[in-house]
């Protein structure tokens, strides 16, 4: 089990205000799978893993359809990263471990 595995309460600082979500991560070598849930619902996600850093792409539909390009690194019980929203720029992601 990698240090990034577990459940995380996360916040993305976006132009639409703080977006809260819960991220669950289960890594396996250089990949990981899990779920993300928040105000927009829940979905299965996954991507690449490199040590304590995970990367993934996530679809959103509100306020408009868009693919988010996400990356986060665990350090103890803290998760930090970015969410790229195409032409809208990149926004900071932060999280704390909950399990």
N, C-alpha and C positions, 0 to 999 in steps of 0.2 A: 504494500500500500504506500502510495506517495503522499507527501505532506499536503498536496492539493486535494486529495480525496475527502469527501464529506459533504455536508450541507453548509451553504453560505447565505446569509442575509446580505443582499447587495443593493447599492444605490448608484444609479447613473445620473450624473449632473447634466441634464439636457436643457436646450432652450425652452422646452415646454415645462420645466420644473423638474424636481427630483422624481425619478422613476424607480420605484422599489421592485425588487424581484428576488426570488429565492432560486439559487443555483445548486444543483446536486451533481457531484462529480465522482465517477468511478474510472480510474485510469487503468490501462493495461498496456505496458510497454510504451510505444510511441504514439498511442491513441487513447482516447477516452470517450465515454458516453455518459449521458445523464439527462436531466430535465431542467427546464427553466419555467418558472411560474410567476405570474404577477397580475396586474390589473387587466391585461389583455388576454388572460387565459394561461394554459399550460401547453408545453410542447417538448418532445424529445429532441435532444441535440447531441452533438458529438463533434470531435475534431482531432487535432494533433496535440500531442503532449511532448514536452521537452523538459525533463526534470520537473521543476515546480511550476512551469509555465504551460498554460493551455491556450489554444487558439480555436476559434469556431466562427461559423457564419450562421446568422439567425435571420429569419424572415419576419418582417412586421407588416401590418396592414393599416394601422391607424397611426398618424393621421393620413398616411399615404403608403402604398406598397413600396417596400424598400428592403434591401439586403444589408444587414448590419455586419461589420467585420470586427470581431471581438478578440481581445487578448488579455489574459490576466495571469499574475504571478502570485503564488502563495508564499508567505513568510510567517511561519508560526500560525497564529489564528487570525491573520490579516491577509486580505486579498486586495491587490491593486492592479489596475489595468486601464484599458481604453476601449471605447466603442466607436468605431468609425461609421459614419452615416453618409458616405459618398460626398456629394457636393456640399453637404451641410457641415462637414468638418468632423472632428473627433472629440469625444467627450469623456471625462474621467469616470472610471468605475471604481468603487471601493466596496469592500465587504468584510464581514466578521464571521468566523466559524460558529455554527450553531449545533453541529453534531458530526 
